[in-house]
Amino acid sequence: MNPLPLPTSLEEVQRLIQALYSPNPPETIATIQEVLQRLQKSEQGWQLAQSLISNPDNNIKFFAALTLIVKLNKENANLSEDDAKELLQNIVGWLLQAMTDGTQKFVIKKLCSALVTHFLYFSGLWPKCLRQLVYCLDIGRSAAVEAQDDALQTGILIQGLDARKMWVAIQFATALVEEVGKTDMNSQKFLQVHDRLVSNAPDVVSLLIRGFDRVAEGYSQESLACYQAWILYAQRISGNTELLVNPLRQLVEPAMKCFLIDDLYQETAGLFSDVLQNYSGFFTEEHYSALFSLFDTPWAAQLYDQLREDTQDQDGMSYGLLLLAYGDAKVQDLMTSTDQRSQKLLDRLVGLLGANGYLVGEDSIFVPSLEFWSTFVETMIDTTYSEEDGTHAWRPYADQHLKNVVMNSWRKIQWPPAEKFAEWDSSERLGFGDARKDVGDMLQSIFTLNGVTLISFFVDLFHQSLQSQSWAEVEASAFCLGALSDCVTEEPKYDSELSKVFSTPFFELLGEARGPIPLRLRQTGLSLIERYCEYFERHSAYLPHALNLLFAAVGDSVLGAPSARSISTLCSSCRALLTGEAEAFIRHYQTIRNGQTLDSIAEEKIVHAIAAIIQAIPEEELRLRMFEGLYSFIQQDVERAVQLKANPSILNLLDPNFSRGLENWKSPQPIPPSDEISLQIALRALRCLSSMAKGMQDTKEHIVELDAEVTVVPTVSGLAKIQVEIIRLLAEVQRIFNKSGEVTETICNIFRAGFSETEPGPFVFPPEVVASFFVQQAPGTPRLGTILSTACSFVGSLYRGPRTYVPNYLAQLLPWVISTLQALSEPEDDAEISQEGIALVDRIMPKYPEVVFRLHAPLLEFFFLFTLKVLNGKEPLPKFAAADFWSNFISLKSQDPNLQTLIANAVDHLGPIFTQTLVNNIGGNAARSELDKLSDPLKKLVVQQPSAQQWLERALFGEGFPGGQVTPEEKMVFLKKIIALRGGWKTKEVVREFWLACRGSNFTYVS
């Protein structure tokens, strides 16, 4: 579609602008925007802005101001000094006119932004920009910059401004610091701009002193926002700190007076909270003392009580956040102080954890309060363990506060009644759960200080709550004990406390399906068993009862999945104690399968648990027999799926063996076709097989001799027969269900489970079998990228084993990988295949370059050119893989002189092409997020290749270079910097600056 022509008259332009800001279809708005943007960038843009600025329509005036900003950004370099001075006077004049003719505030703000944009490029013409604007506001007309030299002091001029002029000056001061702050402070281009901005600080202080003083004039809120913006800027600058910070500190006391003004309280509290949190060093000790005194007033006490009563009260909430920000900034002093005032403040901070209402939805102050106390605990830990003197006078006071913190937190995390919980929306429920986790994290930190005392505290609460059958309290106690499970060691003092919990009648009640214990508490109780599986390993007498409880809950629709997970964890941890029960576990699993509908995830966990027990059986014959017993269920499911696929008439949905394929089906949806049911049965079987593979992984570490002879499993052994059967099953499932990507992915997971093993096992397949599986995968196989990724993991596993036959396996894989890439029409056709294929070759190249260079020349040439094509593309992940490959290849060395000659010849031939590709990316073709990764091969190129400078120069000055914005001189400066850095860390910075210049960016915004 051809773009619309530009309007030919001012009236047409005005109609377009009015249409832009009127209700219109999105496509109409987009078309109008495109036309107006072209008009703004055209040579007539300056004249257009000047013609439109006097129009009485506010939208047209706004567009005129916006056009000024666009022109300044795009064409500032074309303006002479006289042009820039004239433009400055014009903008100020238009701003003054807008203040008197009823122009709305949003237009005036945009004119202030235009002045700020002018300052960014021409700050040298009016370094004291705020004084210049105040002077013009005072005299009521635009004046030359030189005229301010004879004017009164800025503070005197400010006192003469009326309320509207004060508002404009404050708007300008705010926009000034915000926009300059967006530029890169370390860029040479903007260093002087920042220095000149800082020189305006005394004038800003004079402006804001009046802004805070005359509340009735209606611009004090804007003054507070301006002050906050300047403090934020002061935090970020590295130089001239005192020149800016000291003047701004003069405003702290005037700003504090705004706390007591109702209309300014919210903004003032927000300002001080923000500075305390993000720039606490801004305040002096005198400021902190004044704030501390403020907290000890009846005014503060009233706000605190309001907050405790209702955290939805905005004034109270703002006070609470201010109190927390102060506490965070002075946490060390508060912690080590024993005076009454400090203790009173800490008591109030503890009290914030006990405000009315349930967590998150009704109590908004709990989570930020918890964050403060977590910081307090970490500070206690650092101080306690860093000071040589072990006596701390403050420690008893701090411990008492922590005890109260724990008690308040314990009360807060108790679940509400079910009817109350049902009223909450999803965000409130999620927030409640997250807050409980945060409490658990804090308890783990407190454990570092109080250890067994904390465990005993919750054990006592557990017993007290159990006796009174206060189930919410029992659940909270169990949750807290569970949160501490990772901290508890094998010391008897902990086990004796835990035994008080696991020997209680509670776990008898937990096993009663229709007992008094609520569902939520049953979940937490069963989870507690999982969390303390090491305890059961040490106290095996409790293990059978624990497992019975868990298995009894497997059939429950809510508890089934977490119970199965707990079974998996417990059996995996205690596998050596349970080997004699392997056959009983298999029988129990069979009973569950036949007697009830078992959730697939729960089944996978149970299969994992049984496999872990089987793995620990020391006698090989018994271990393999148990393995075959468990594997037979999977075998039967796969056979049933294959039969159903071939003969749909055998489908019987009343048979649980077939209904296993209906788990994803929900009534009243139509029952899926038999093909889909057969696929789901097969997938479920494969996922169980994957769980078996993970369960069979050896938990012991074994030493691997890299130079040892390969251990070959006899082909007649029981293990070899099992492996042959598994491979046959996997091949059959993939062949029958060859359109399913999930089948492919699950098969890959089964292979991966064996890659990390160093001892023989059912899933530790011979490397030649694995390699054969990969090379049989055709280009049309679903999720081929996953297969390539798995092959990459396989290569890594080969490197961890004996080296004898590794080159042979790699020689099998490489042609298949490159042929797979050749099947793509373009690298972007499948980014995952491109990425994983390149990564696989890159995994091989550094360790076995001789295997790569033995490839047929056409394959090798294709691969190199393919990676260069990827580097020229737009897909980030394949591009990153290609950059990694070239980083490694460009620095590749070999001890073999013949191989080194081949490598050198390849680099000499491909080096200039690669360099051109790399430079084109750096010259503007790459995305900004890709620059760091692309800098890596550039650094290697400069360090490793003598011809790097020649190649880079040819690429920079060649016809294909995309960065038309940069001059030959800038290219040469870039080249000299890159060569001089010799791969140093500043290379990335130089690349980034050059990329920005090539892109023609007008602002170097901070990333």
Order of alpha helices (4+ residues) and beta strands (2+ residues): alpha-alpha-alpha-alpha-alpha-alpha-alpha-alpha-alpha-alpha-alpha-alpha-alpha-alpha-alpha-alpha-alpha-alpha-alpha-alpha-alpha-alpha-alpha-alpha-alpha-alpha-alpha-alpha-alpha-alpha-alpha-alpha-alpha-alpha-alpha-alpha-alpha-alpha-alpha-alpha-alpha-alpha-alpha-alpha-alpha-alpha-alpha-alpha-alpha-alpha-alpha
